[in-house]
Amino acid sequence: MNEEADAAKMYLLCGQYAGYLAKLGIQARVPGGEEDGVYTAQPPPNCMALPHAAWMACTIPQMEPDSINKAMRWLGFAQGVLWCFGVFSIDDLRRHWTTGRVDG
């Protein structure tokens, strides 16, 4: 695949991950936002990981087009969080990238 096709698939998956997490009741939260002053003062508790991954999934499509490498790193991080918390298996995540679809 070429870089343009990979970028399109990445943006599609991010929207699907954000929607999936929203259906689970996980709201996207910007780390260190005004409503969360404690976040910047100490490491975030584990309960912040999924909302942070949701925020990343919502933010990635808004990145500048020349930030594709950064966006891909962010997607990998968000997928790692989804795996760590048992939202998706490694096989699920691999299938998402292969098919461009999040089934769930």
N, C-alpha and C positions, 0 to 999 in steps of 0.2 A: 504494500500500500504506500501511497505517497503521503507527504506531510499534510497536505490539505484534507485528504480523506480521513487521516487520523485525527486531525483537529475537529472535523465535523462530528466524528463518532464520539470524541471526548465530550464535546458540548452536549450532544444528545444524551449520553450516559449521565452527565452531571445533572441535567434536568430530571432524569428519571430517578436518580438517587435522592435528590431533594424532595421529589414528590413522594417517594416511597417512605422516607423518614417522616415527612409531614403526616402521612396516613397513620404512622405509628404514634403520632402525637409528639414527635420531637421537633421543637421549634428551632430554626436557625438562629444562632446568637453570635454576634461579633465578639471575639475575645477582647477583654479590656474595655468593653463598651461602658457608657455612663451608668447603665443599670447594674454593672458588675465591677465595682471598684476594688473588691477583694482579689479579683482575678489577676490584676497586674502586680499585686503585692506578694503573692505566693503562688506556687505551682497549682494549676487547676486540679480540682478533685476529678476522679474518674467520671463522675456524672456529667462533666462538661464535655467529654470527648465526642459523644454523638451529636449534641447540638453544634459543636464546633465543626464536625465533618459536614453537617447539613449546611452550615454557613459557607464553608469552602465550596461545596457543590453549587450553591446559589451564586457565589462570587466568581468562580472560574469563567463562566460565559461572558462576564463583563470585563475581563482582562483585555488589554491591548493585544491586537493580532500578533505583534512581534514578541509576545510573552509566552509563546507556545511551550517552550521548555519548562518555564516556571509552572504553567498550567498543568502540564503532564506530571510534574513532581507533586503538585497539590492533589491531583486525582489519585496518584499512587498512595499518598498519605491518607486521604479520605477512605480509600479502599482498605488500607491496612486497619484503620479504626473499625470499619464495618466488619472485617474479619475477626478482629480481636474481641468484639462484643457479640459475636455469633449471629450477626444479622445475615451475613452471607458466608458461604464456604469458599475456599480457594477455587474449587471447581466452578462454583457459581460466578465468581468474579472473572475467571478466565472465559467462561461462556458469554458473559456480558460483553467483554471486549470483542470476542469473535463474532457475535451476532449483532452487537449494537443495541441490544434490548435487555432491560431489567425486568424479569418476570417475577412477580411476587405479590 
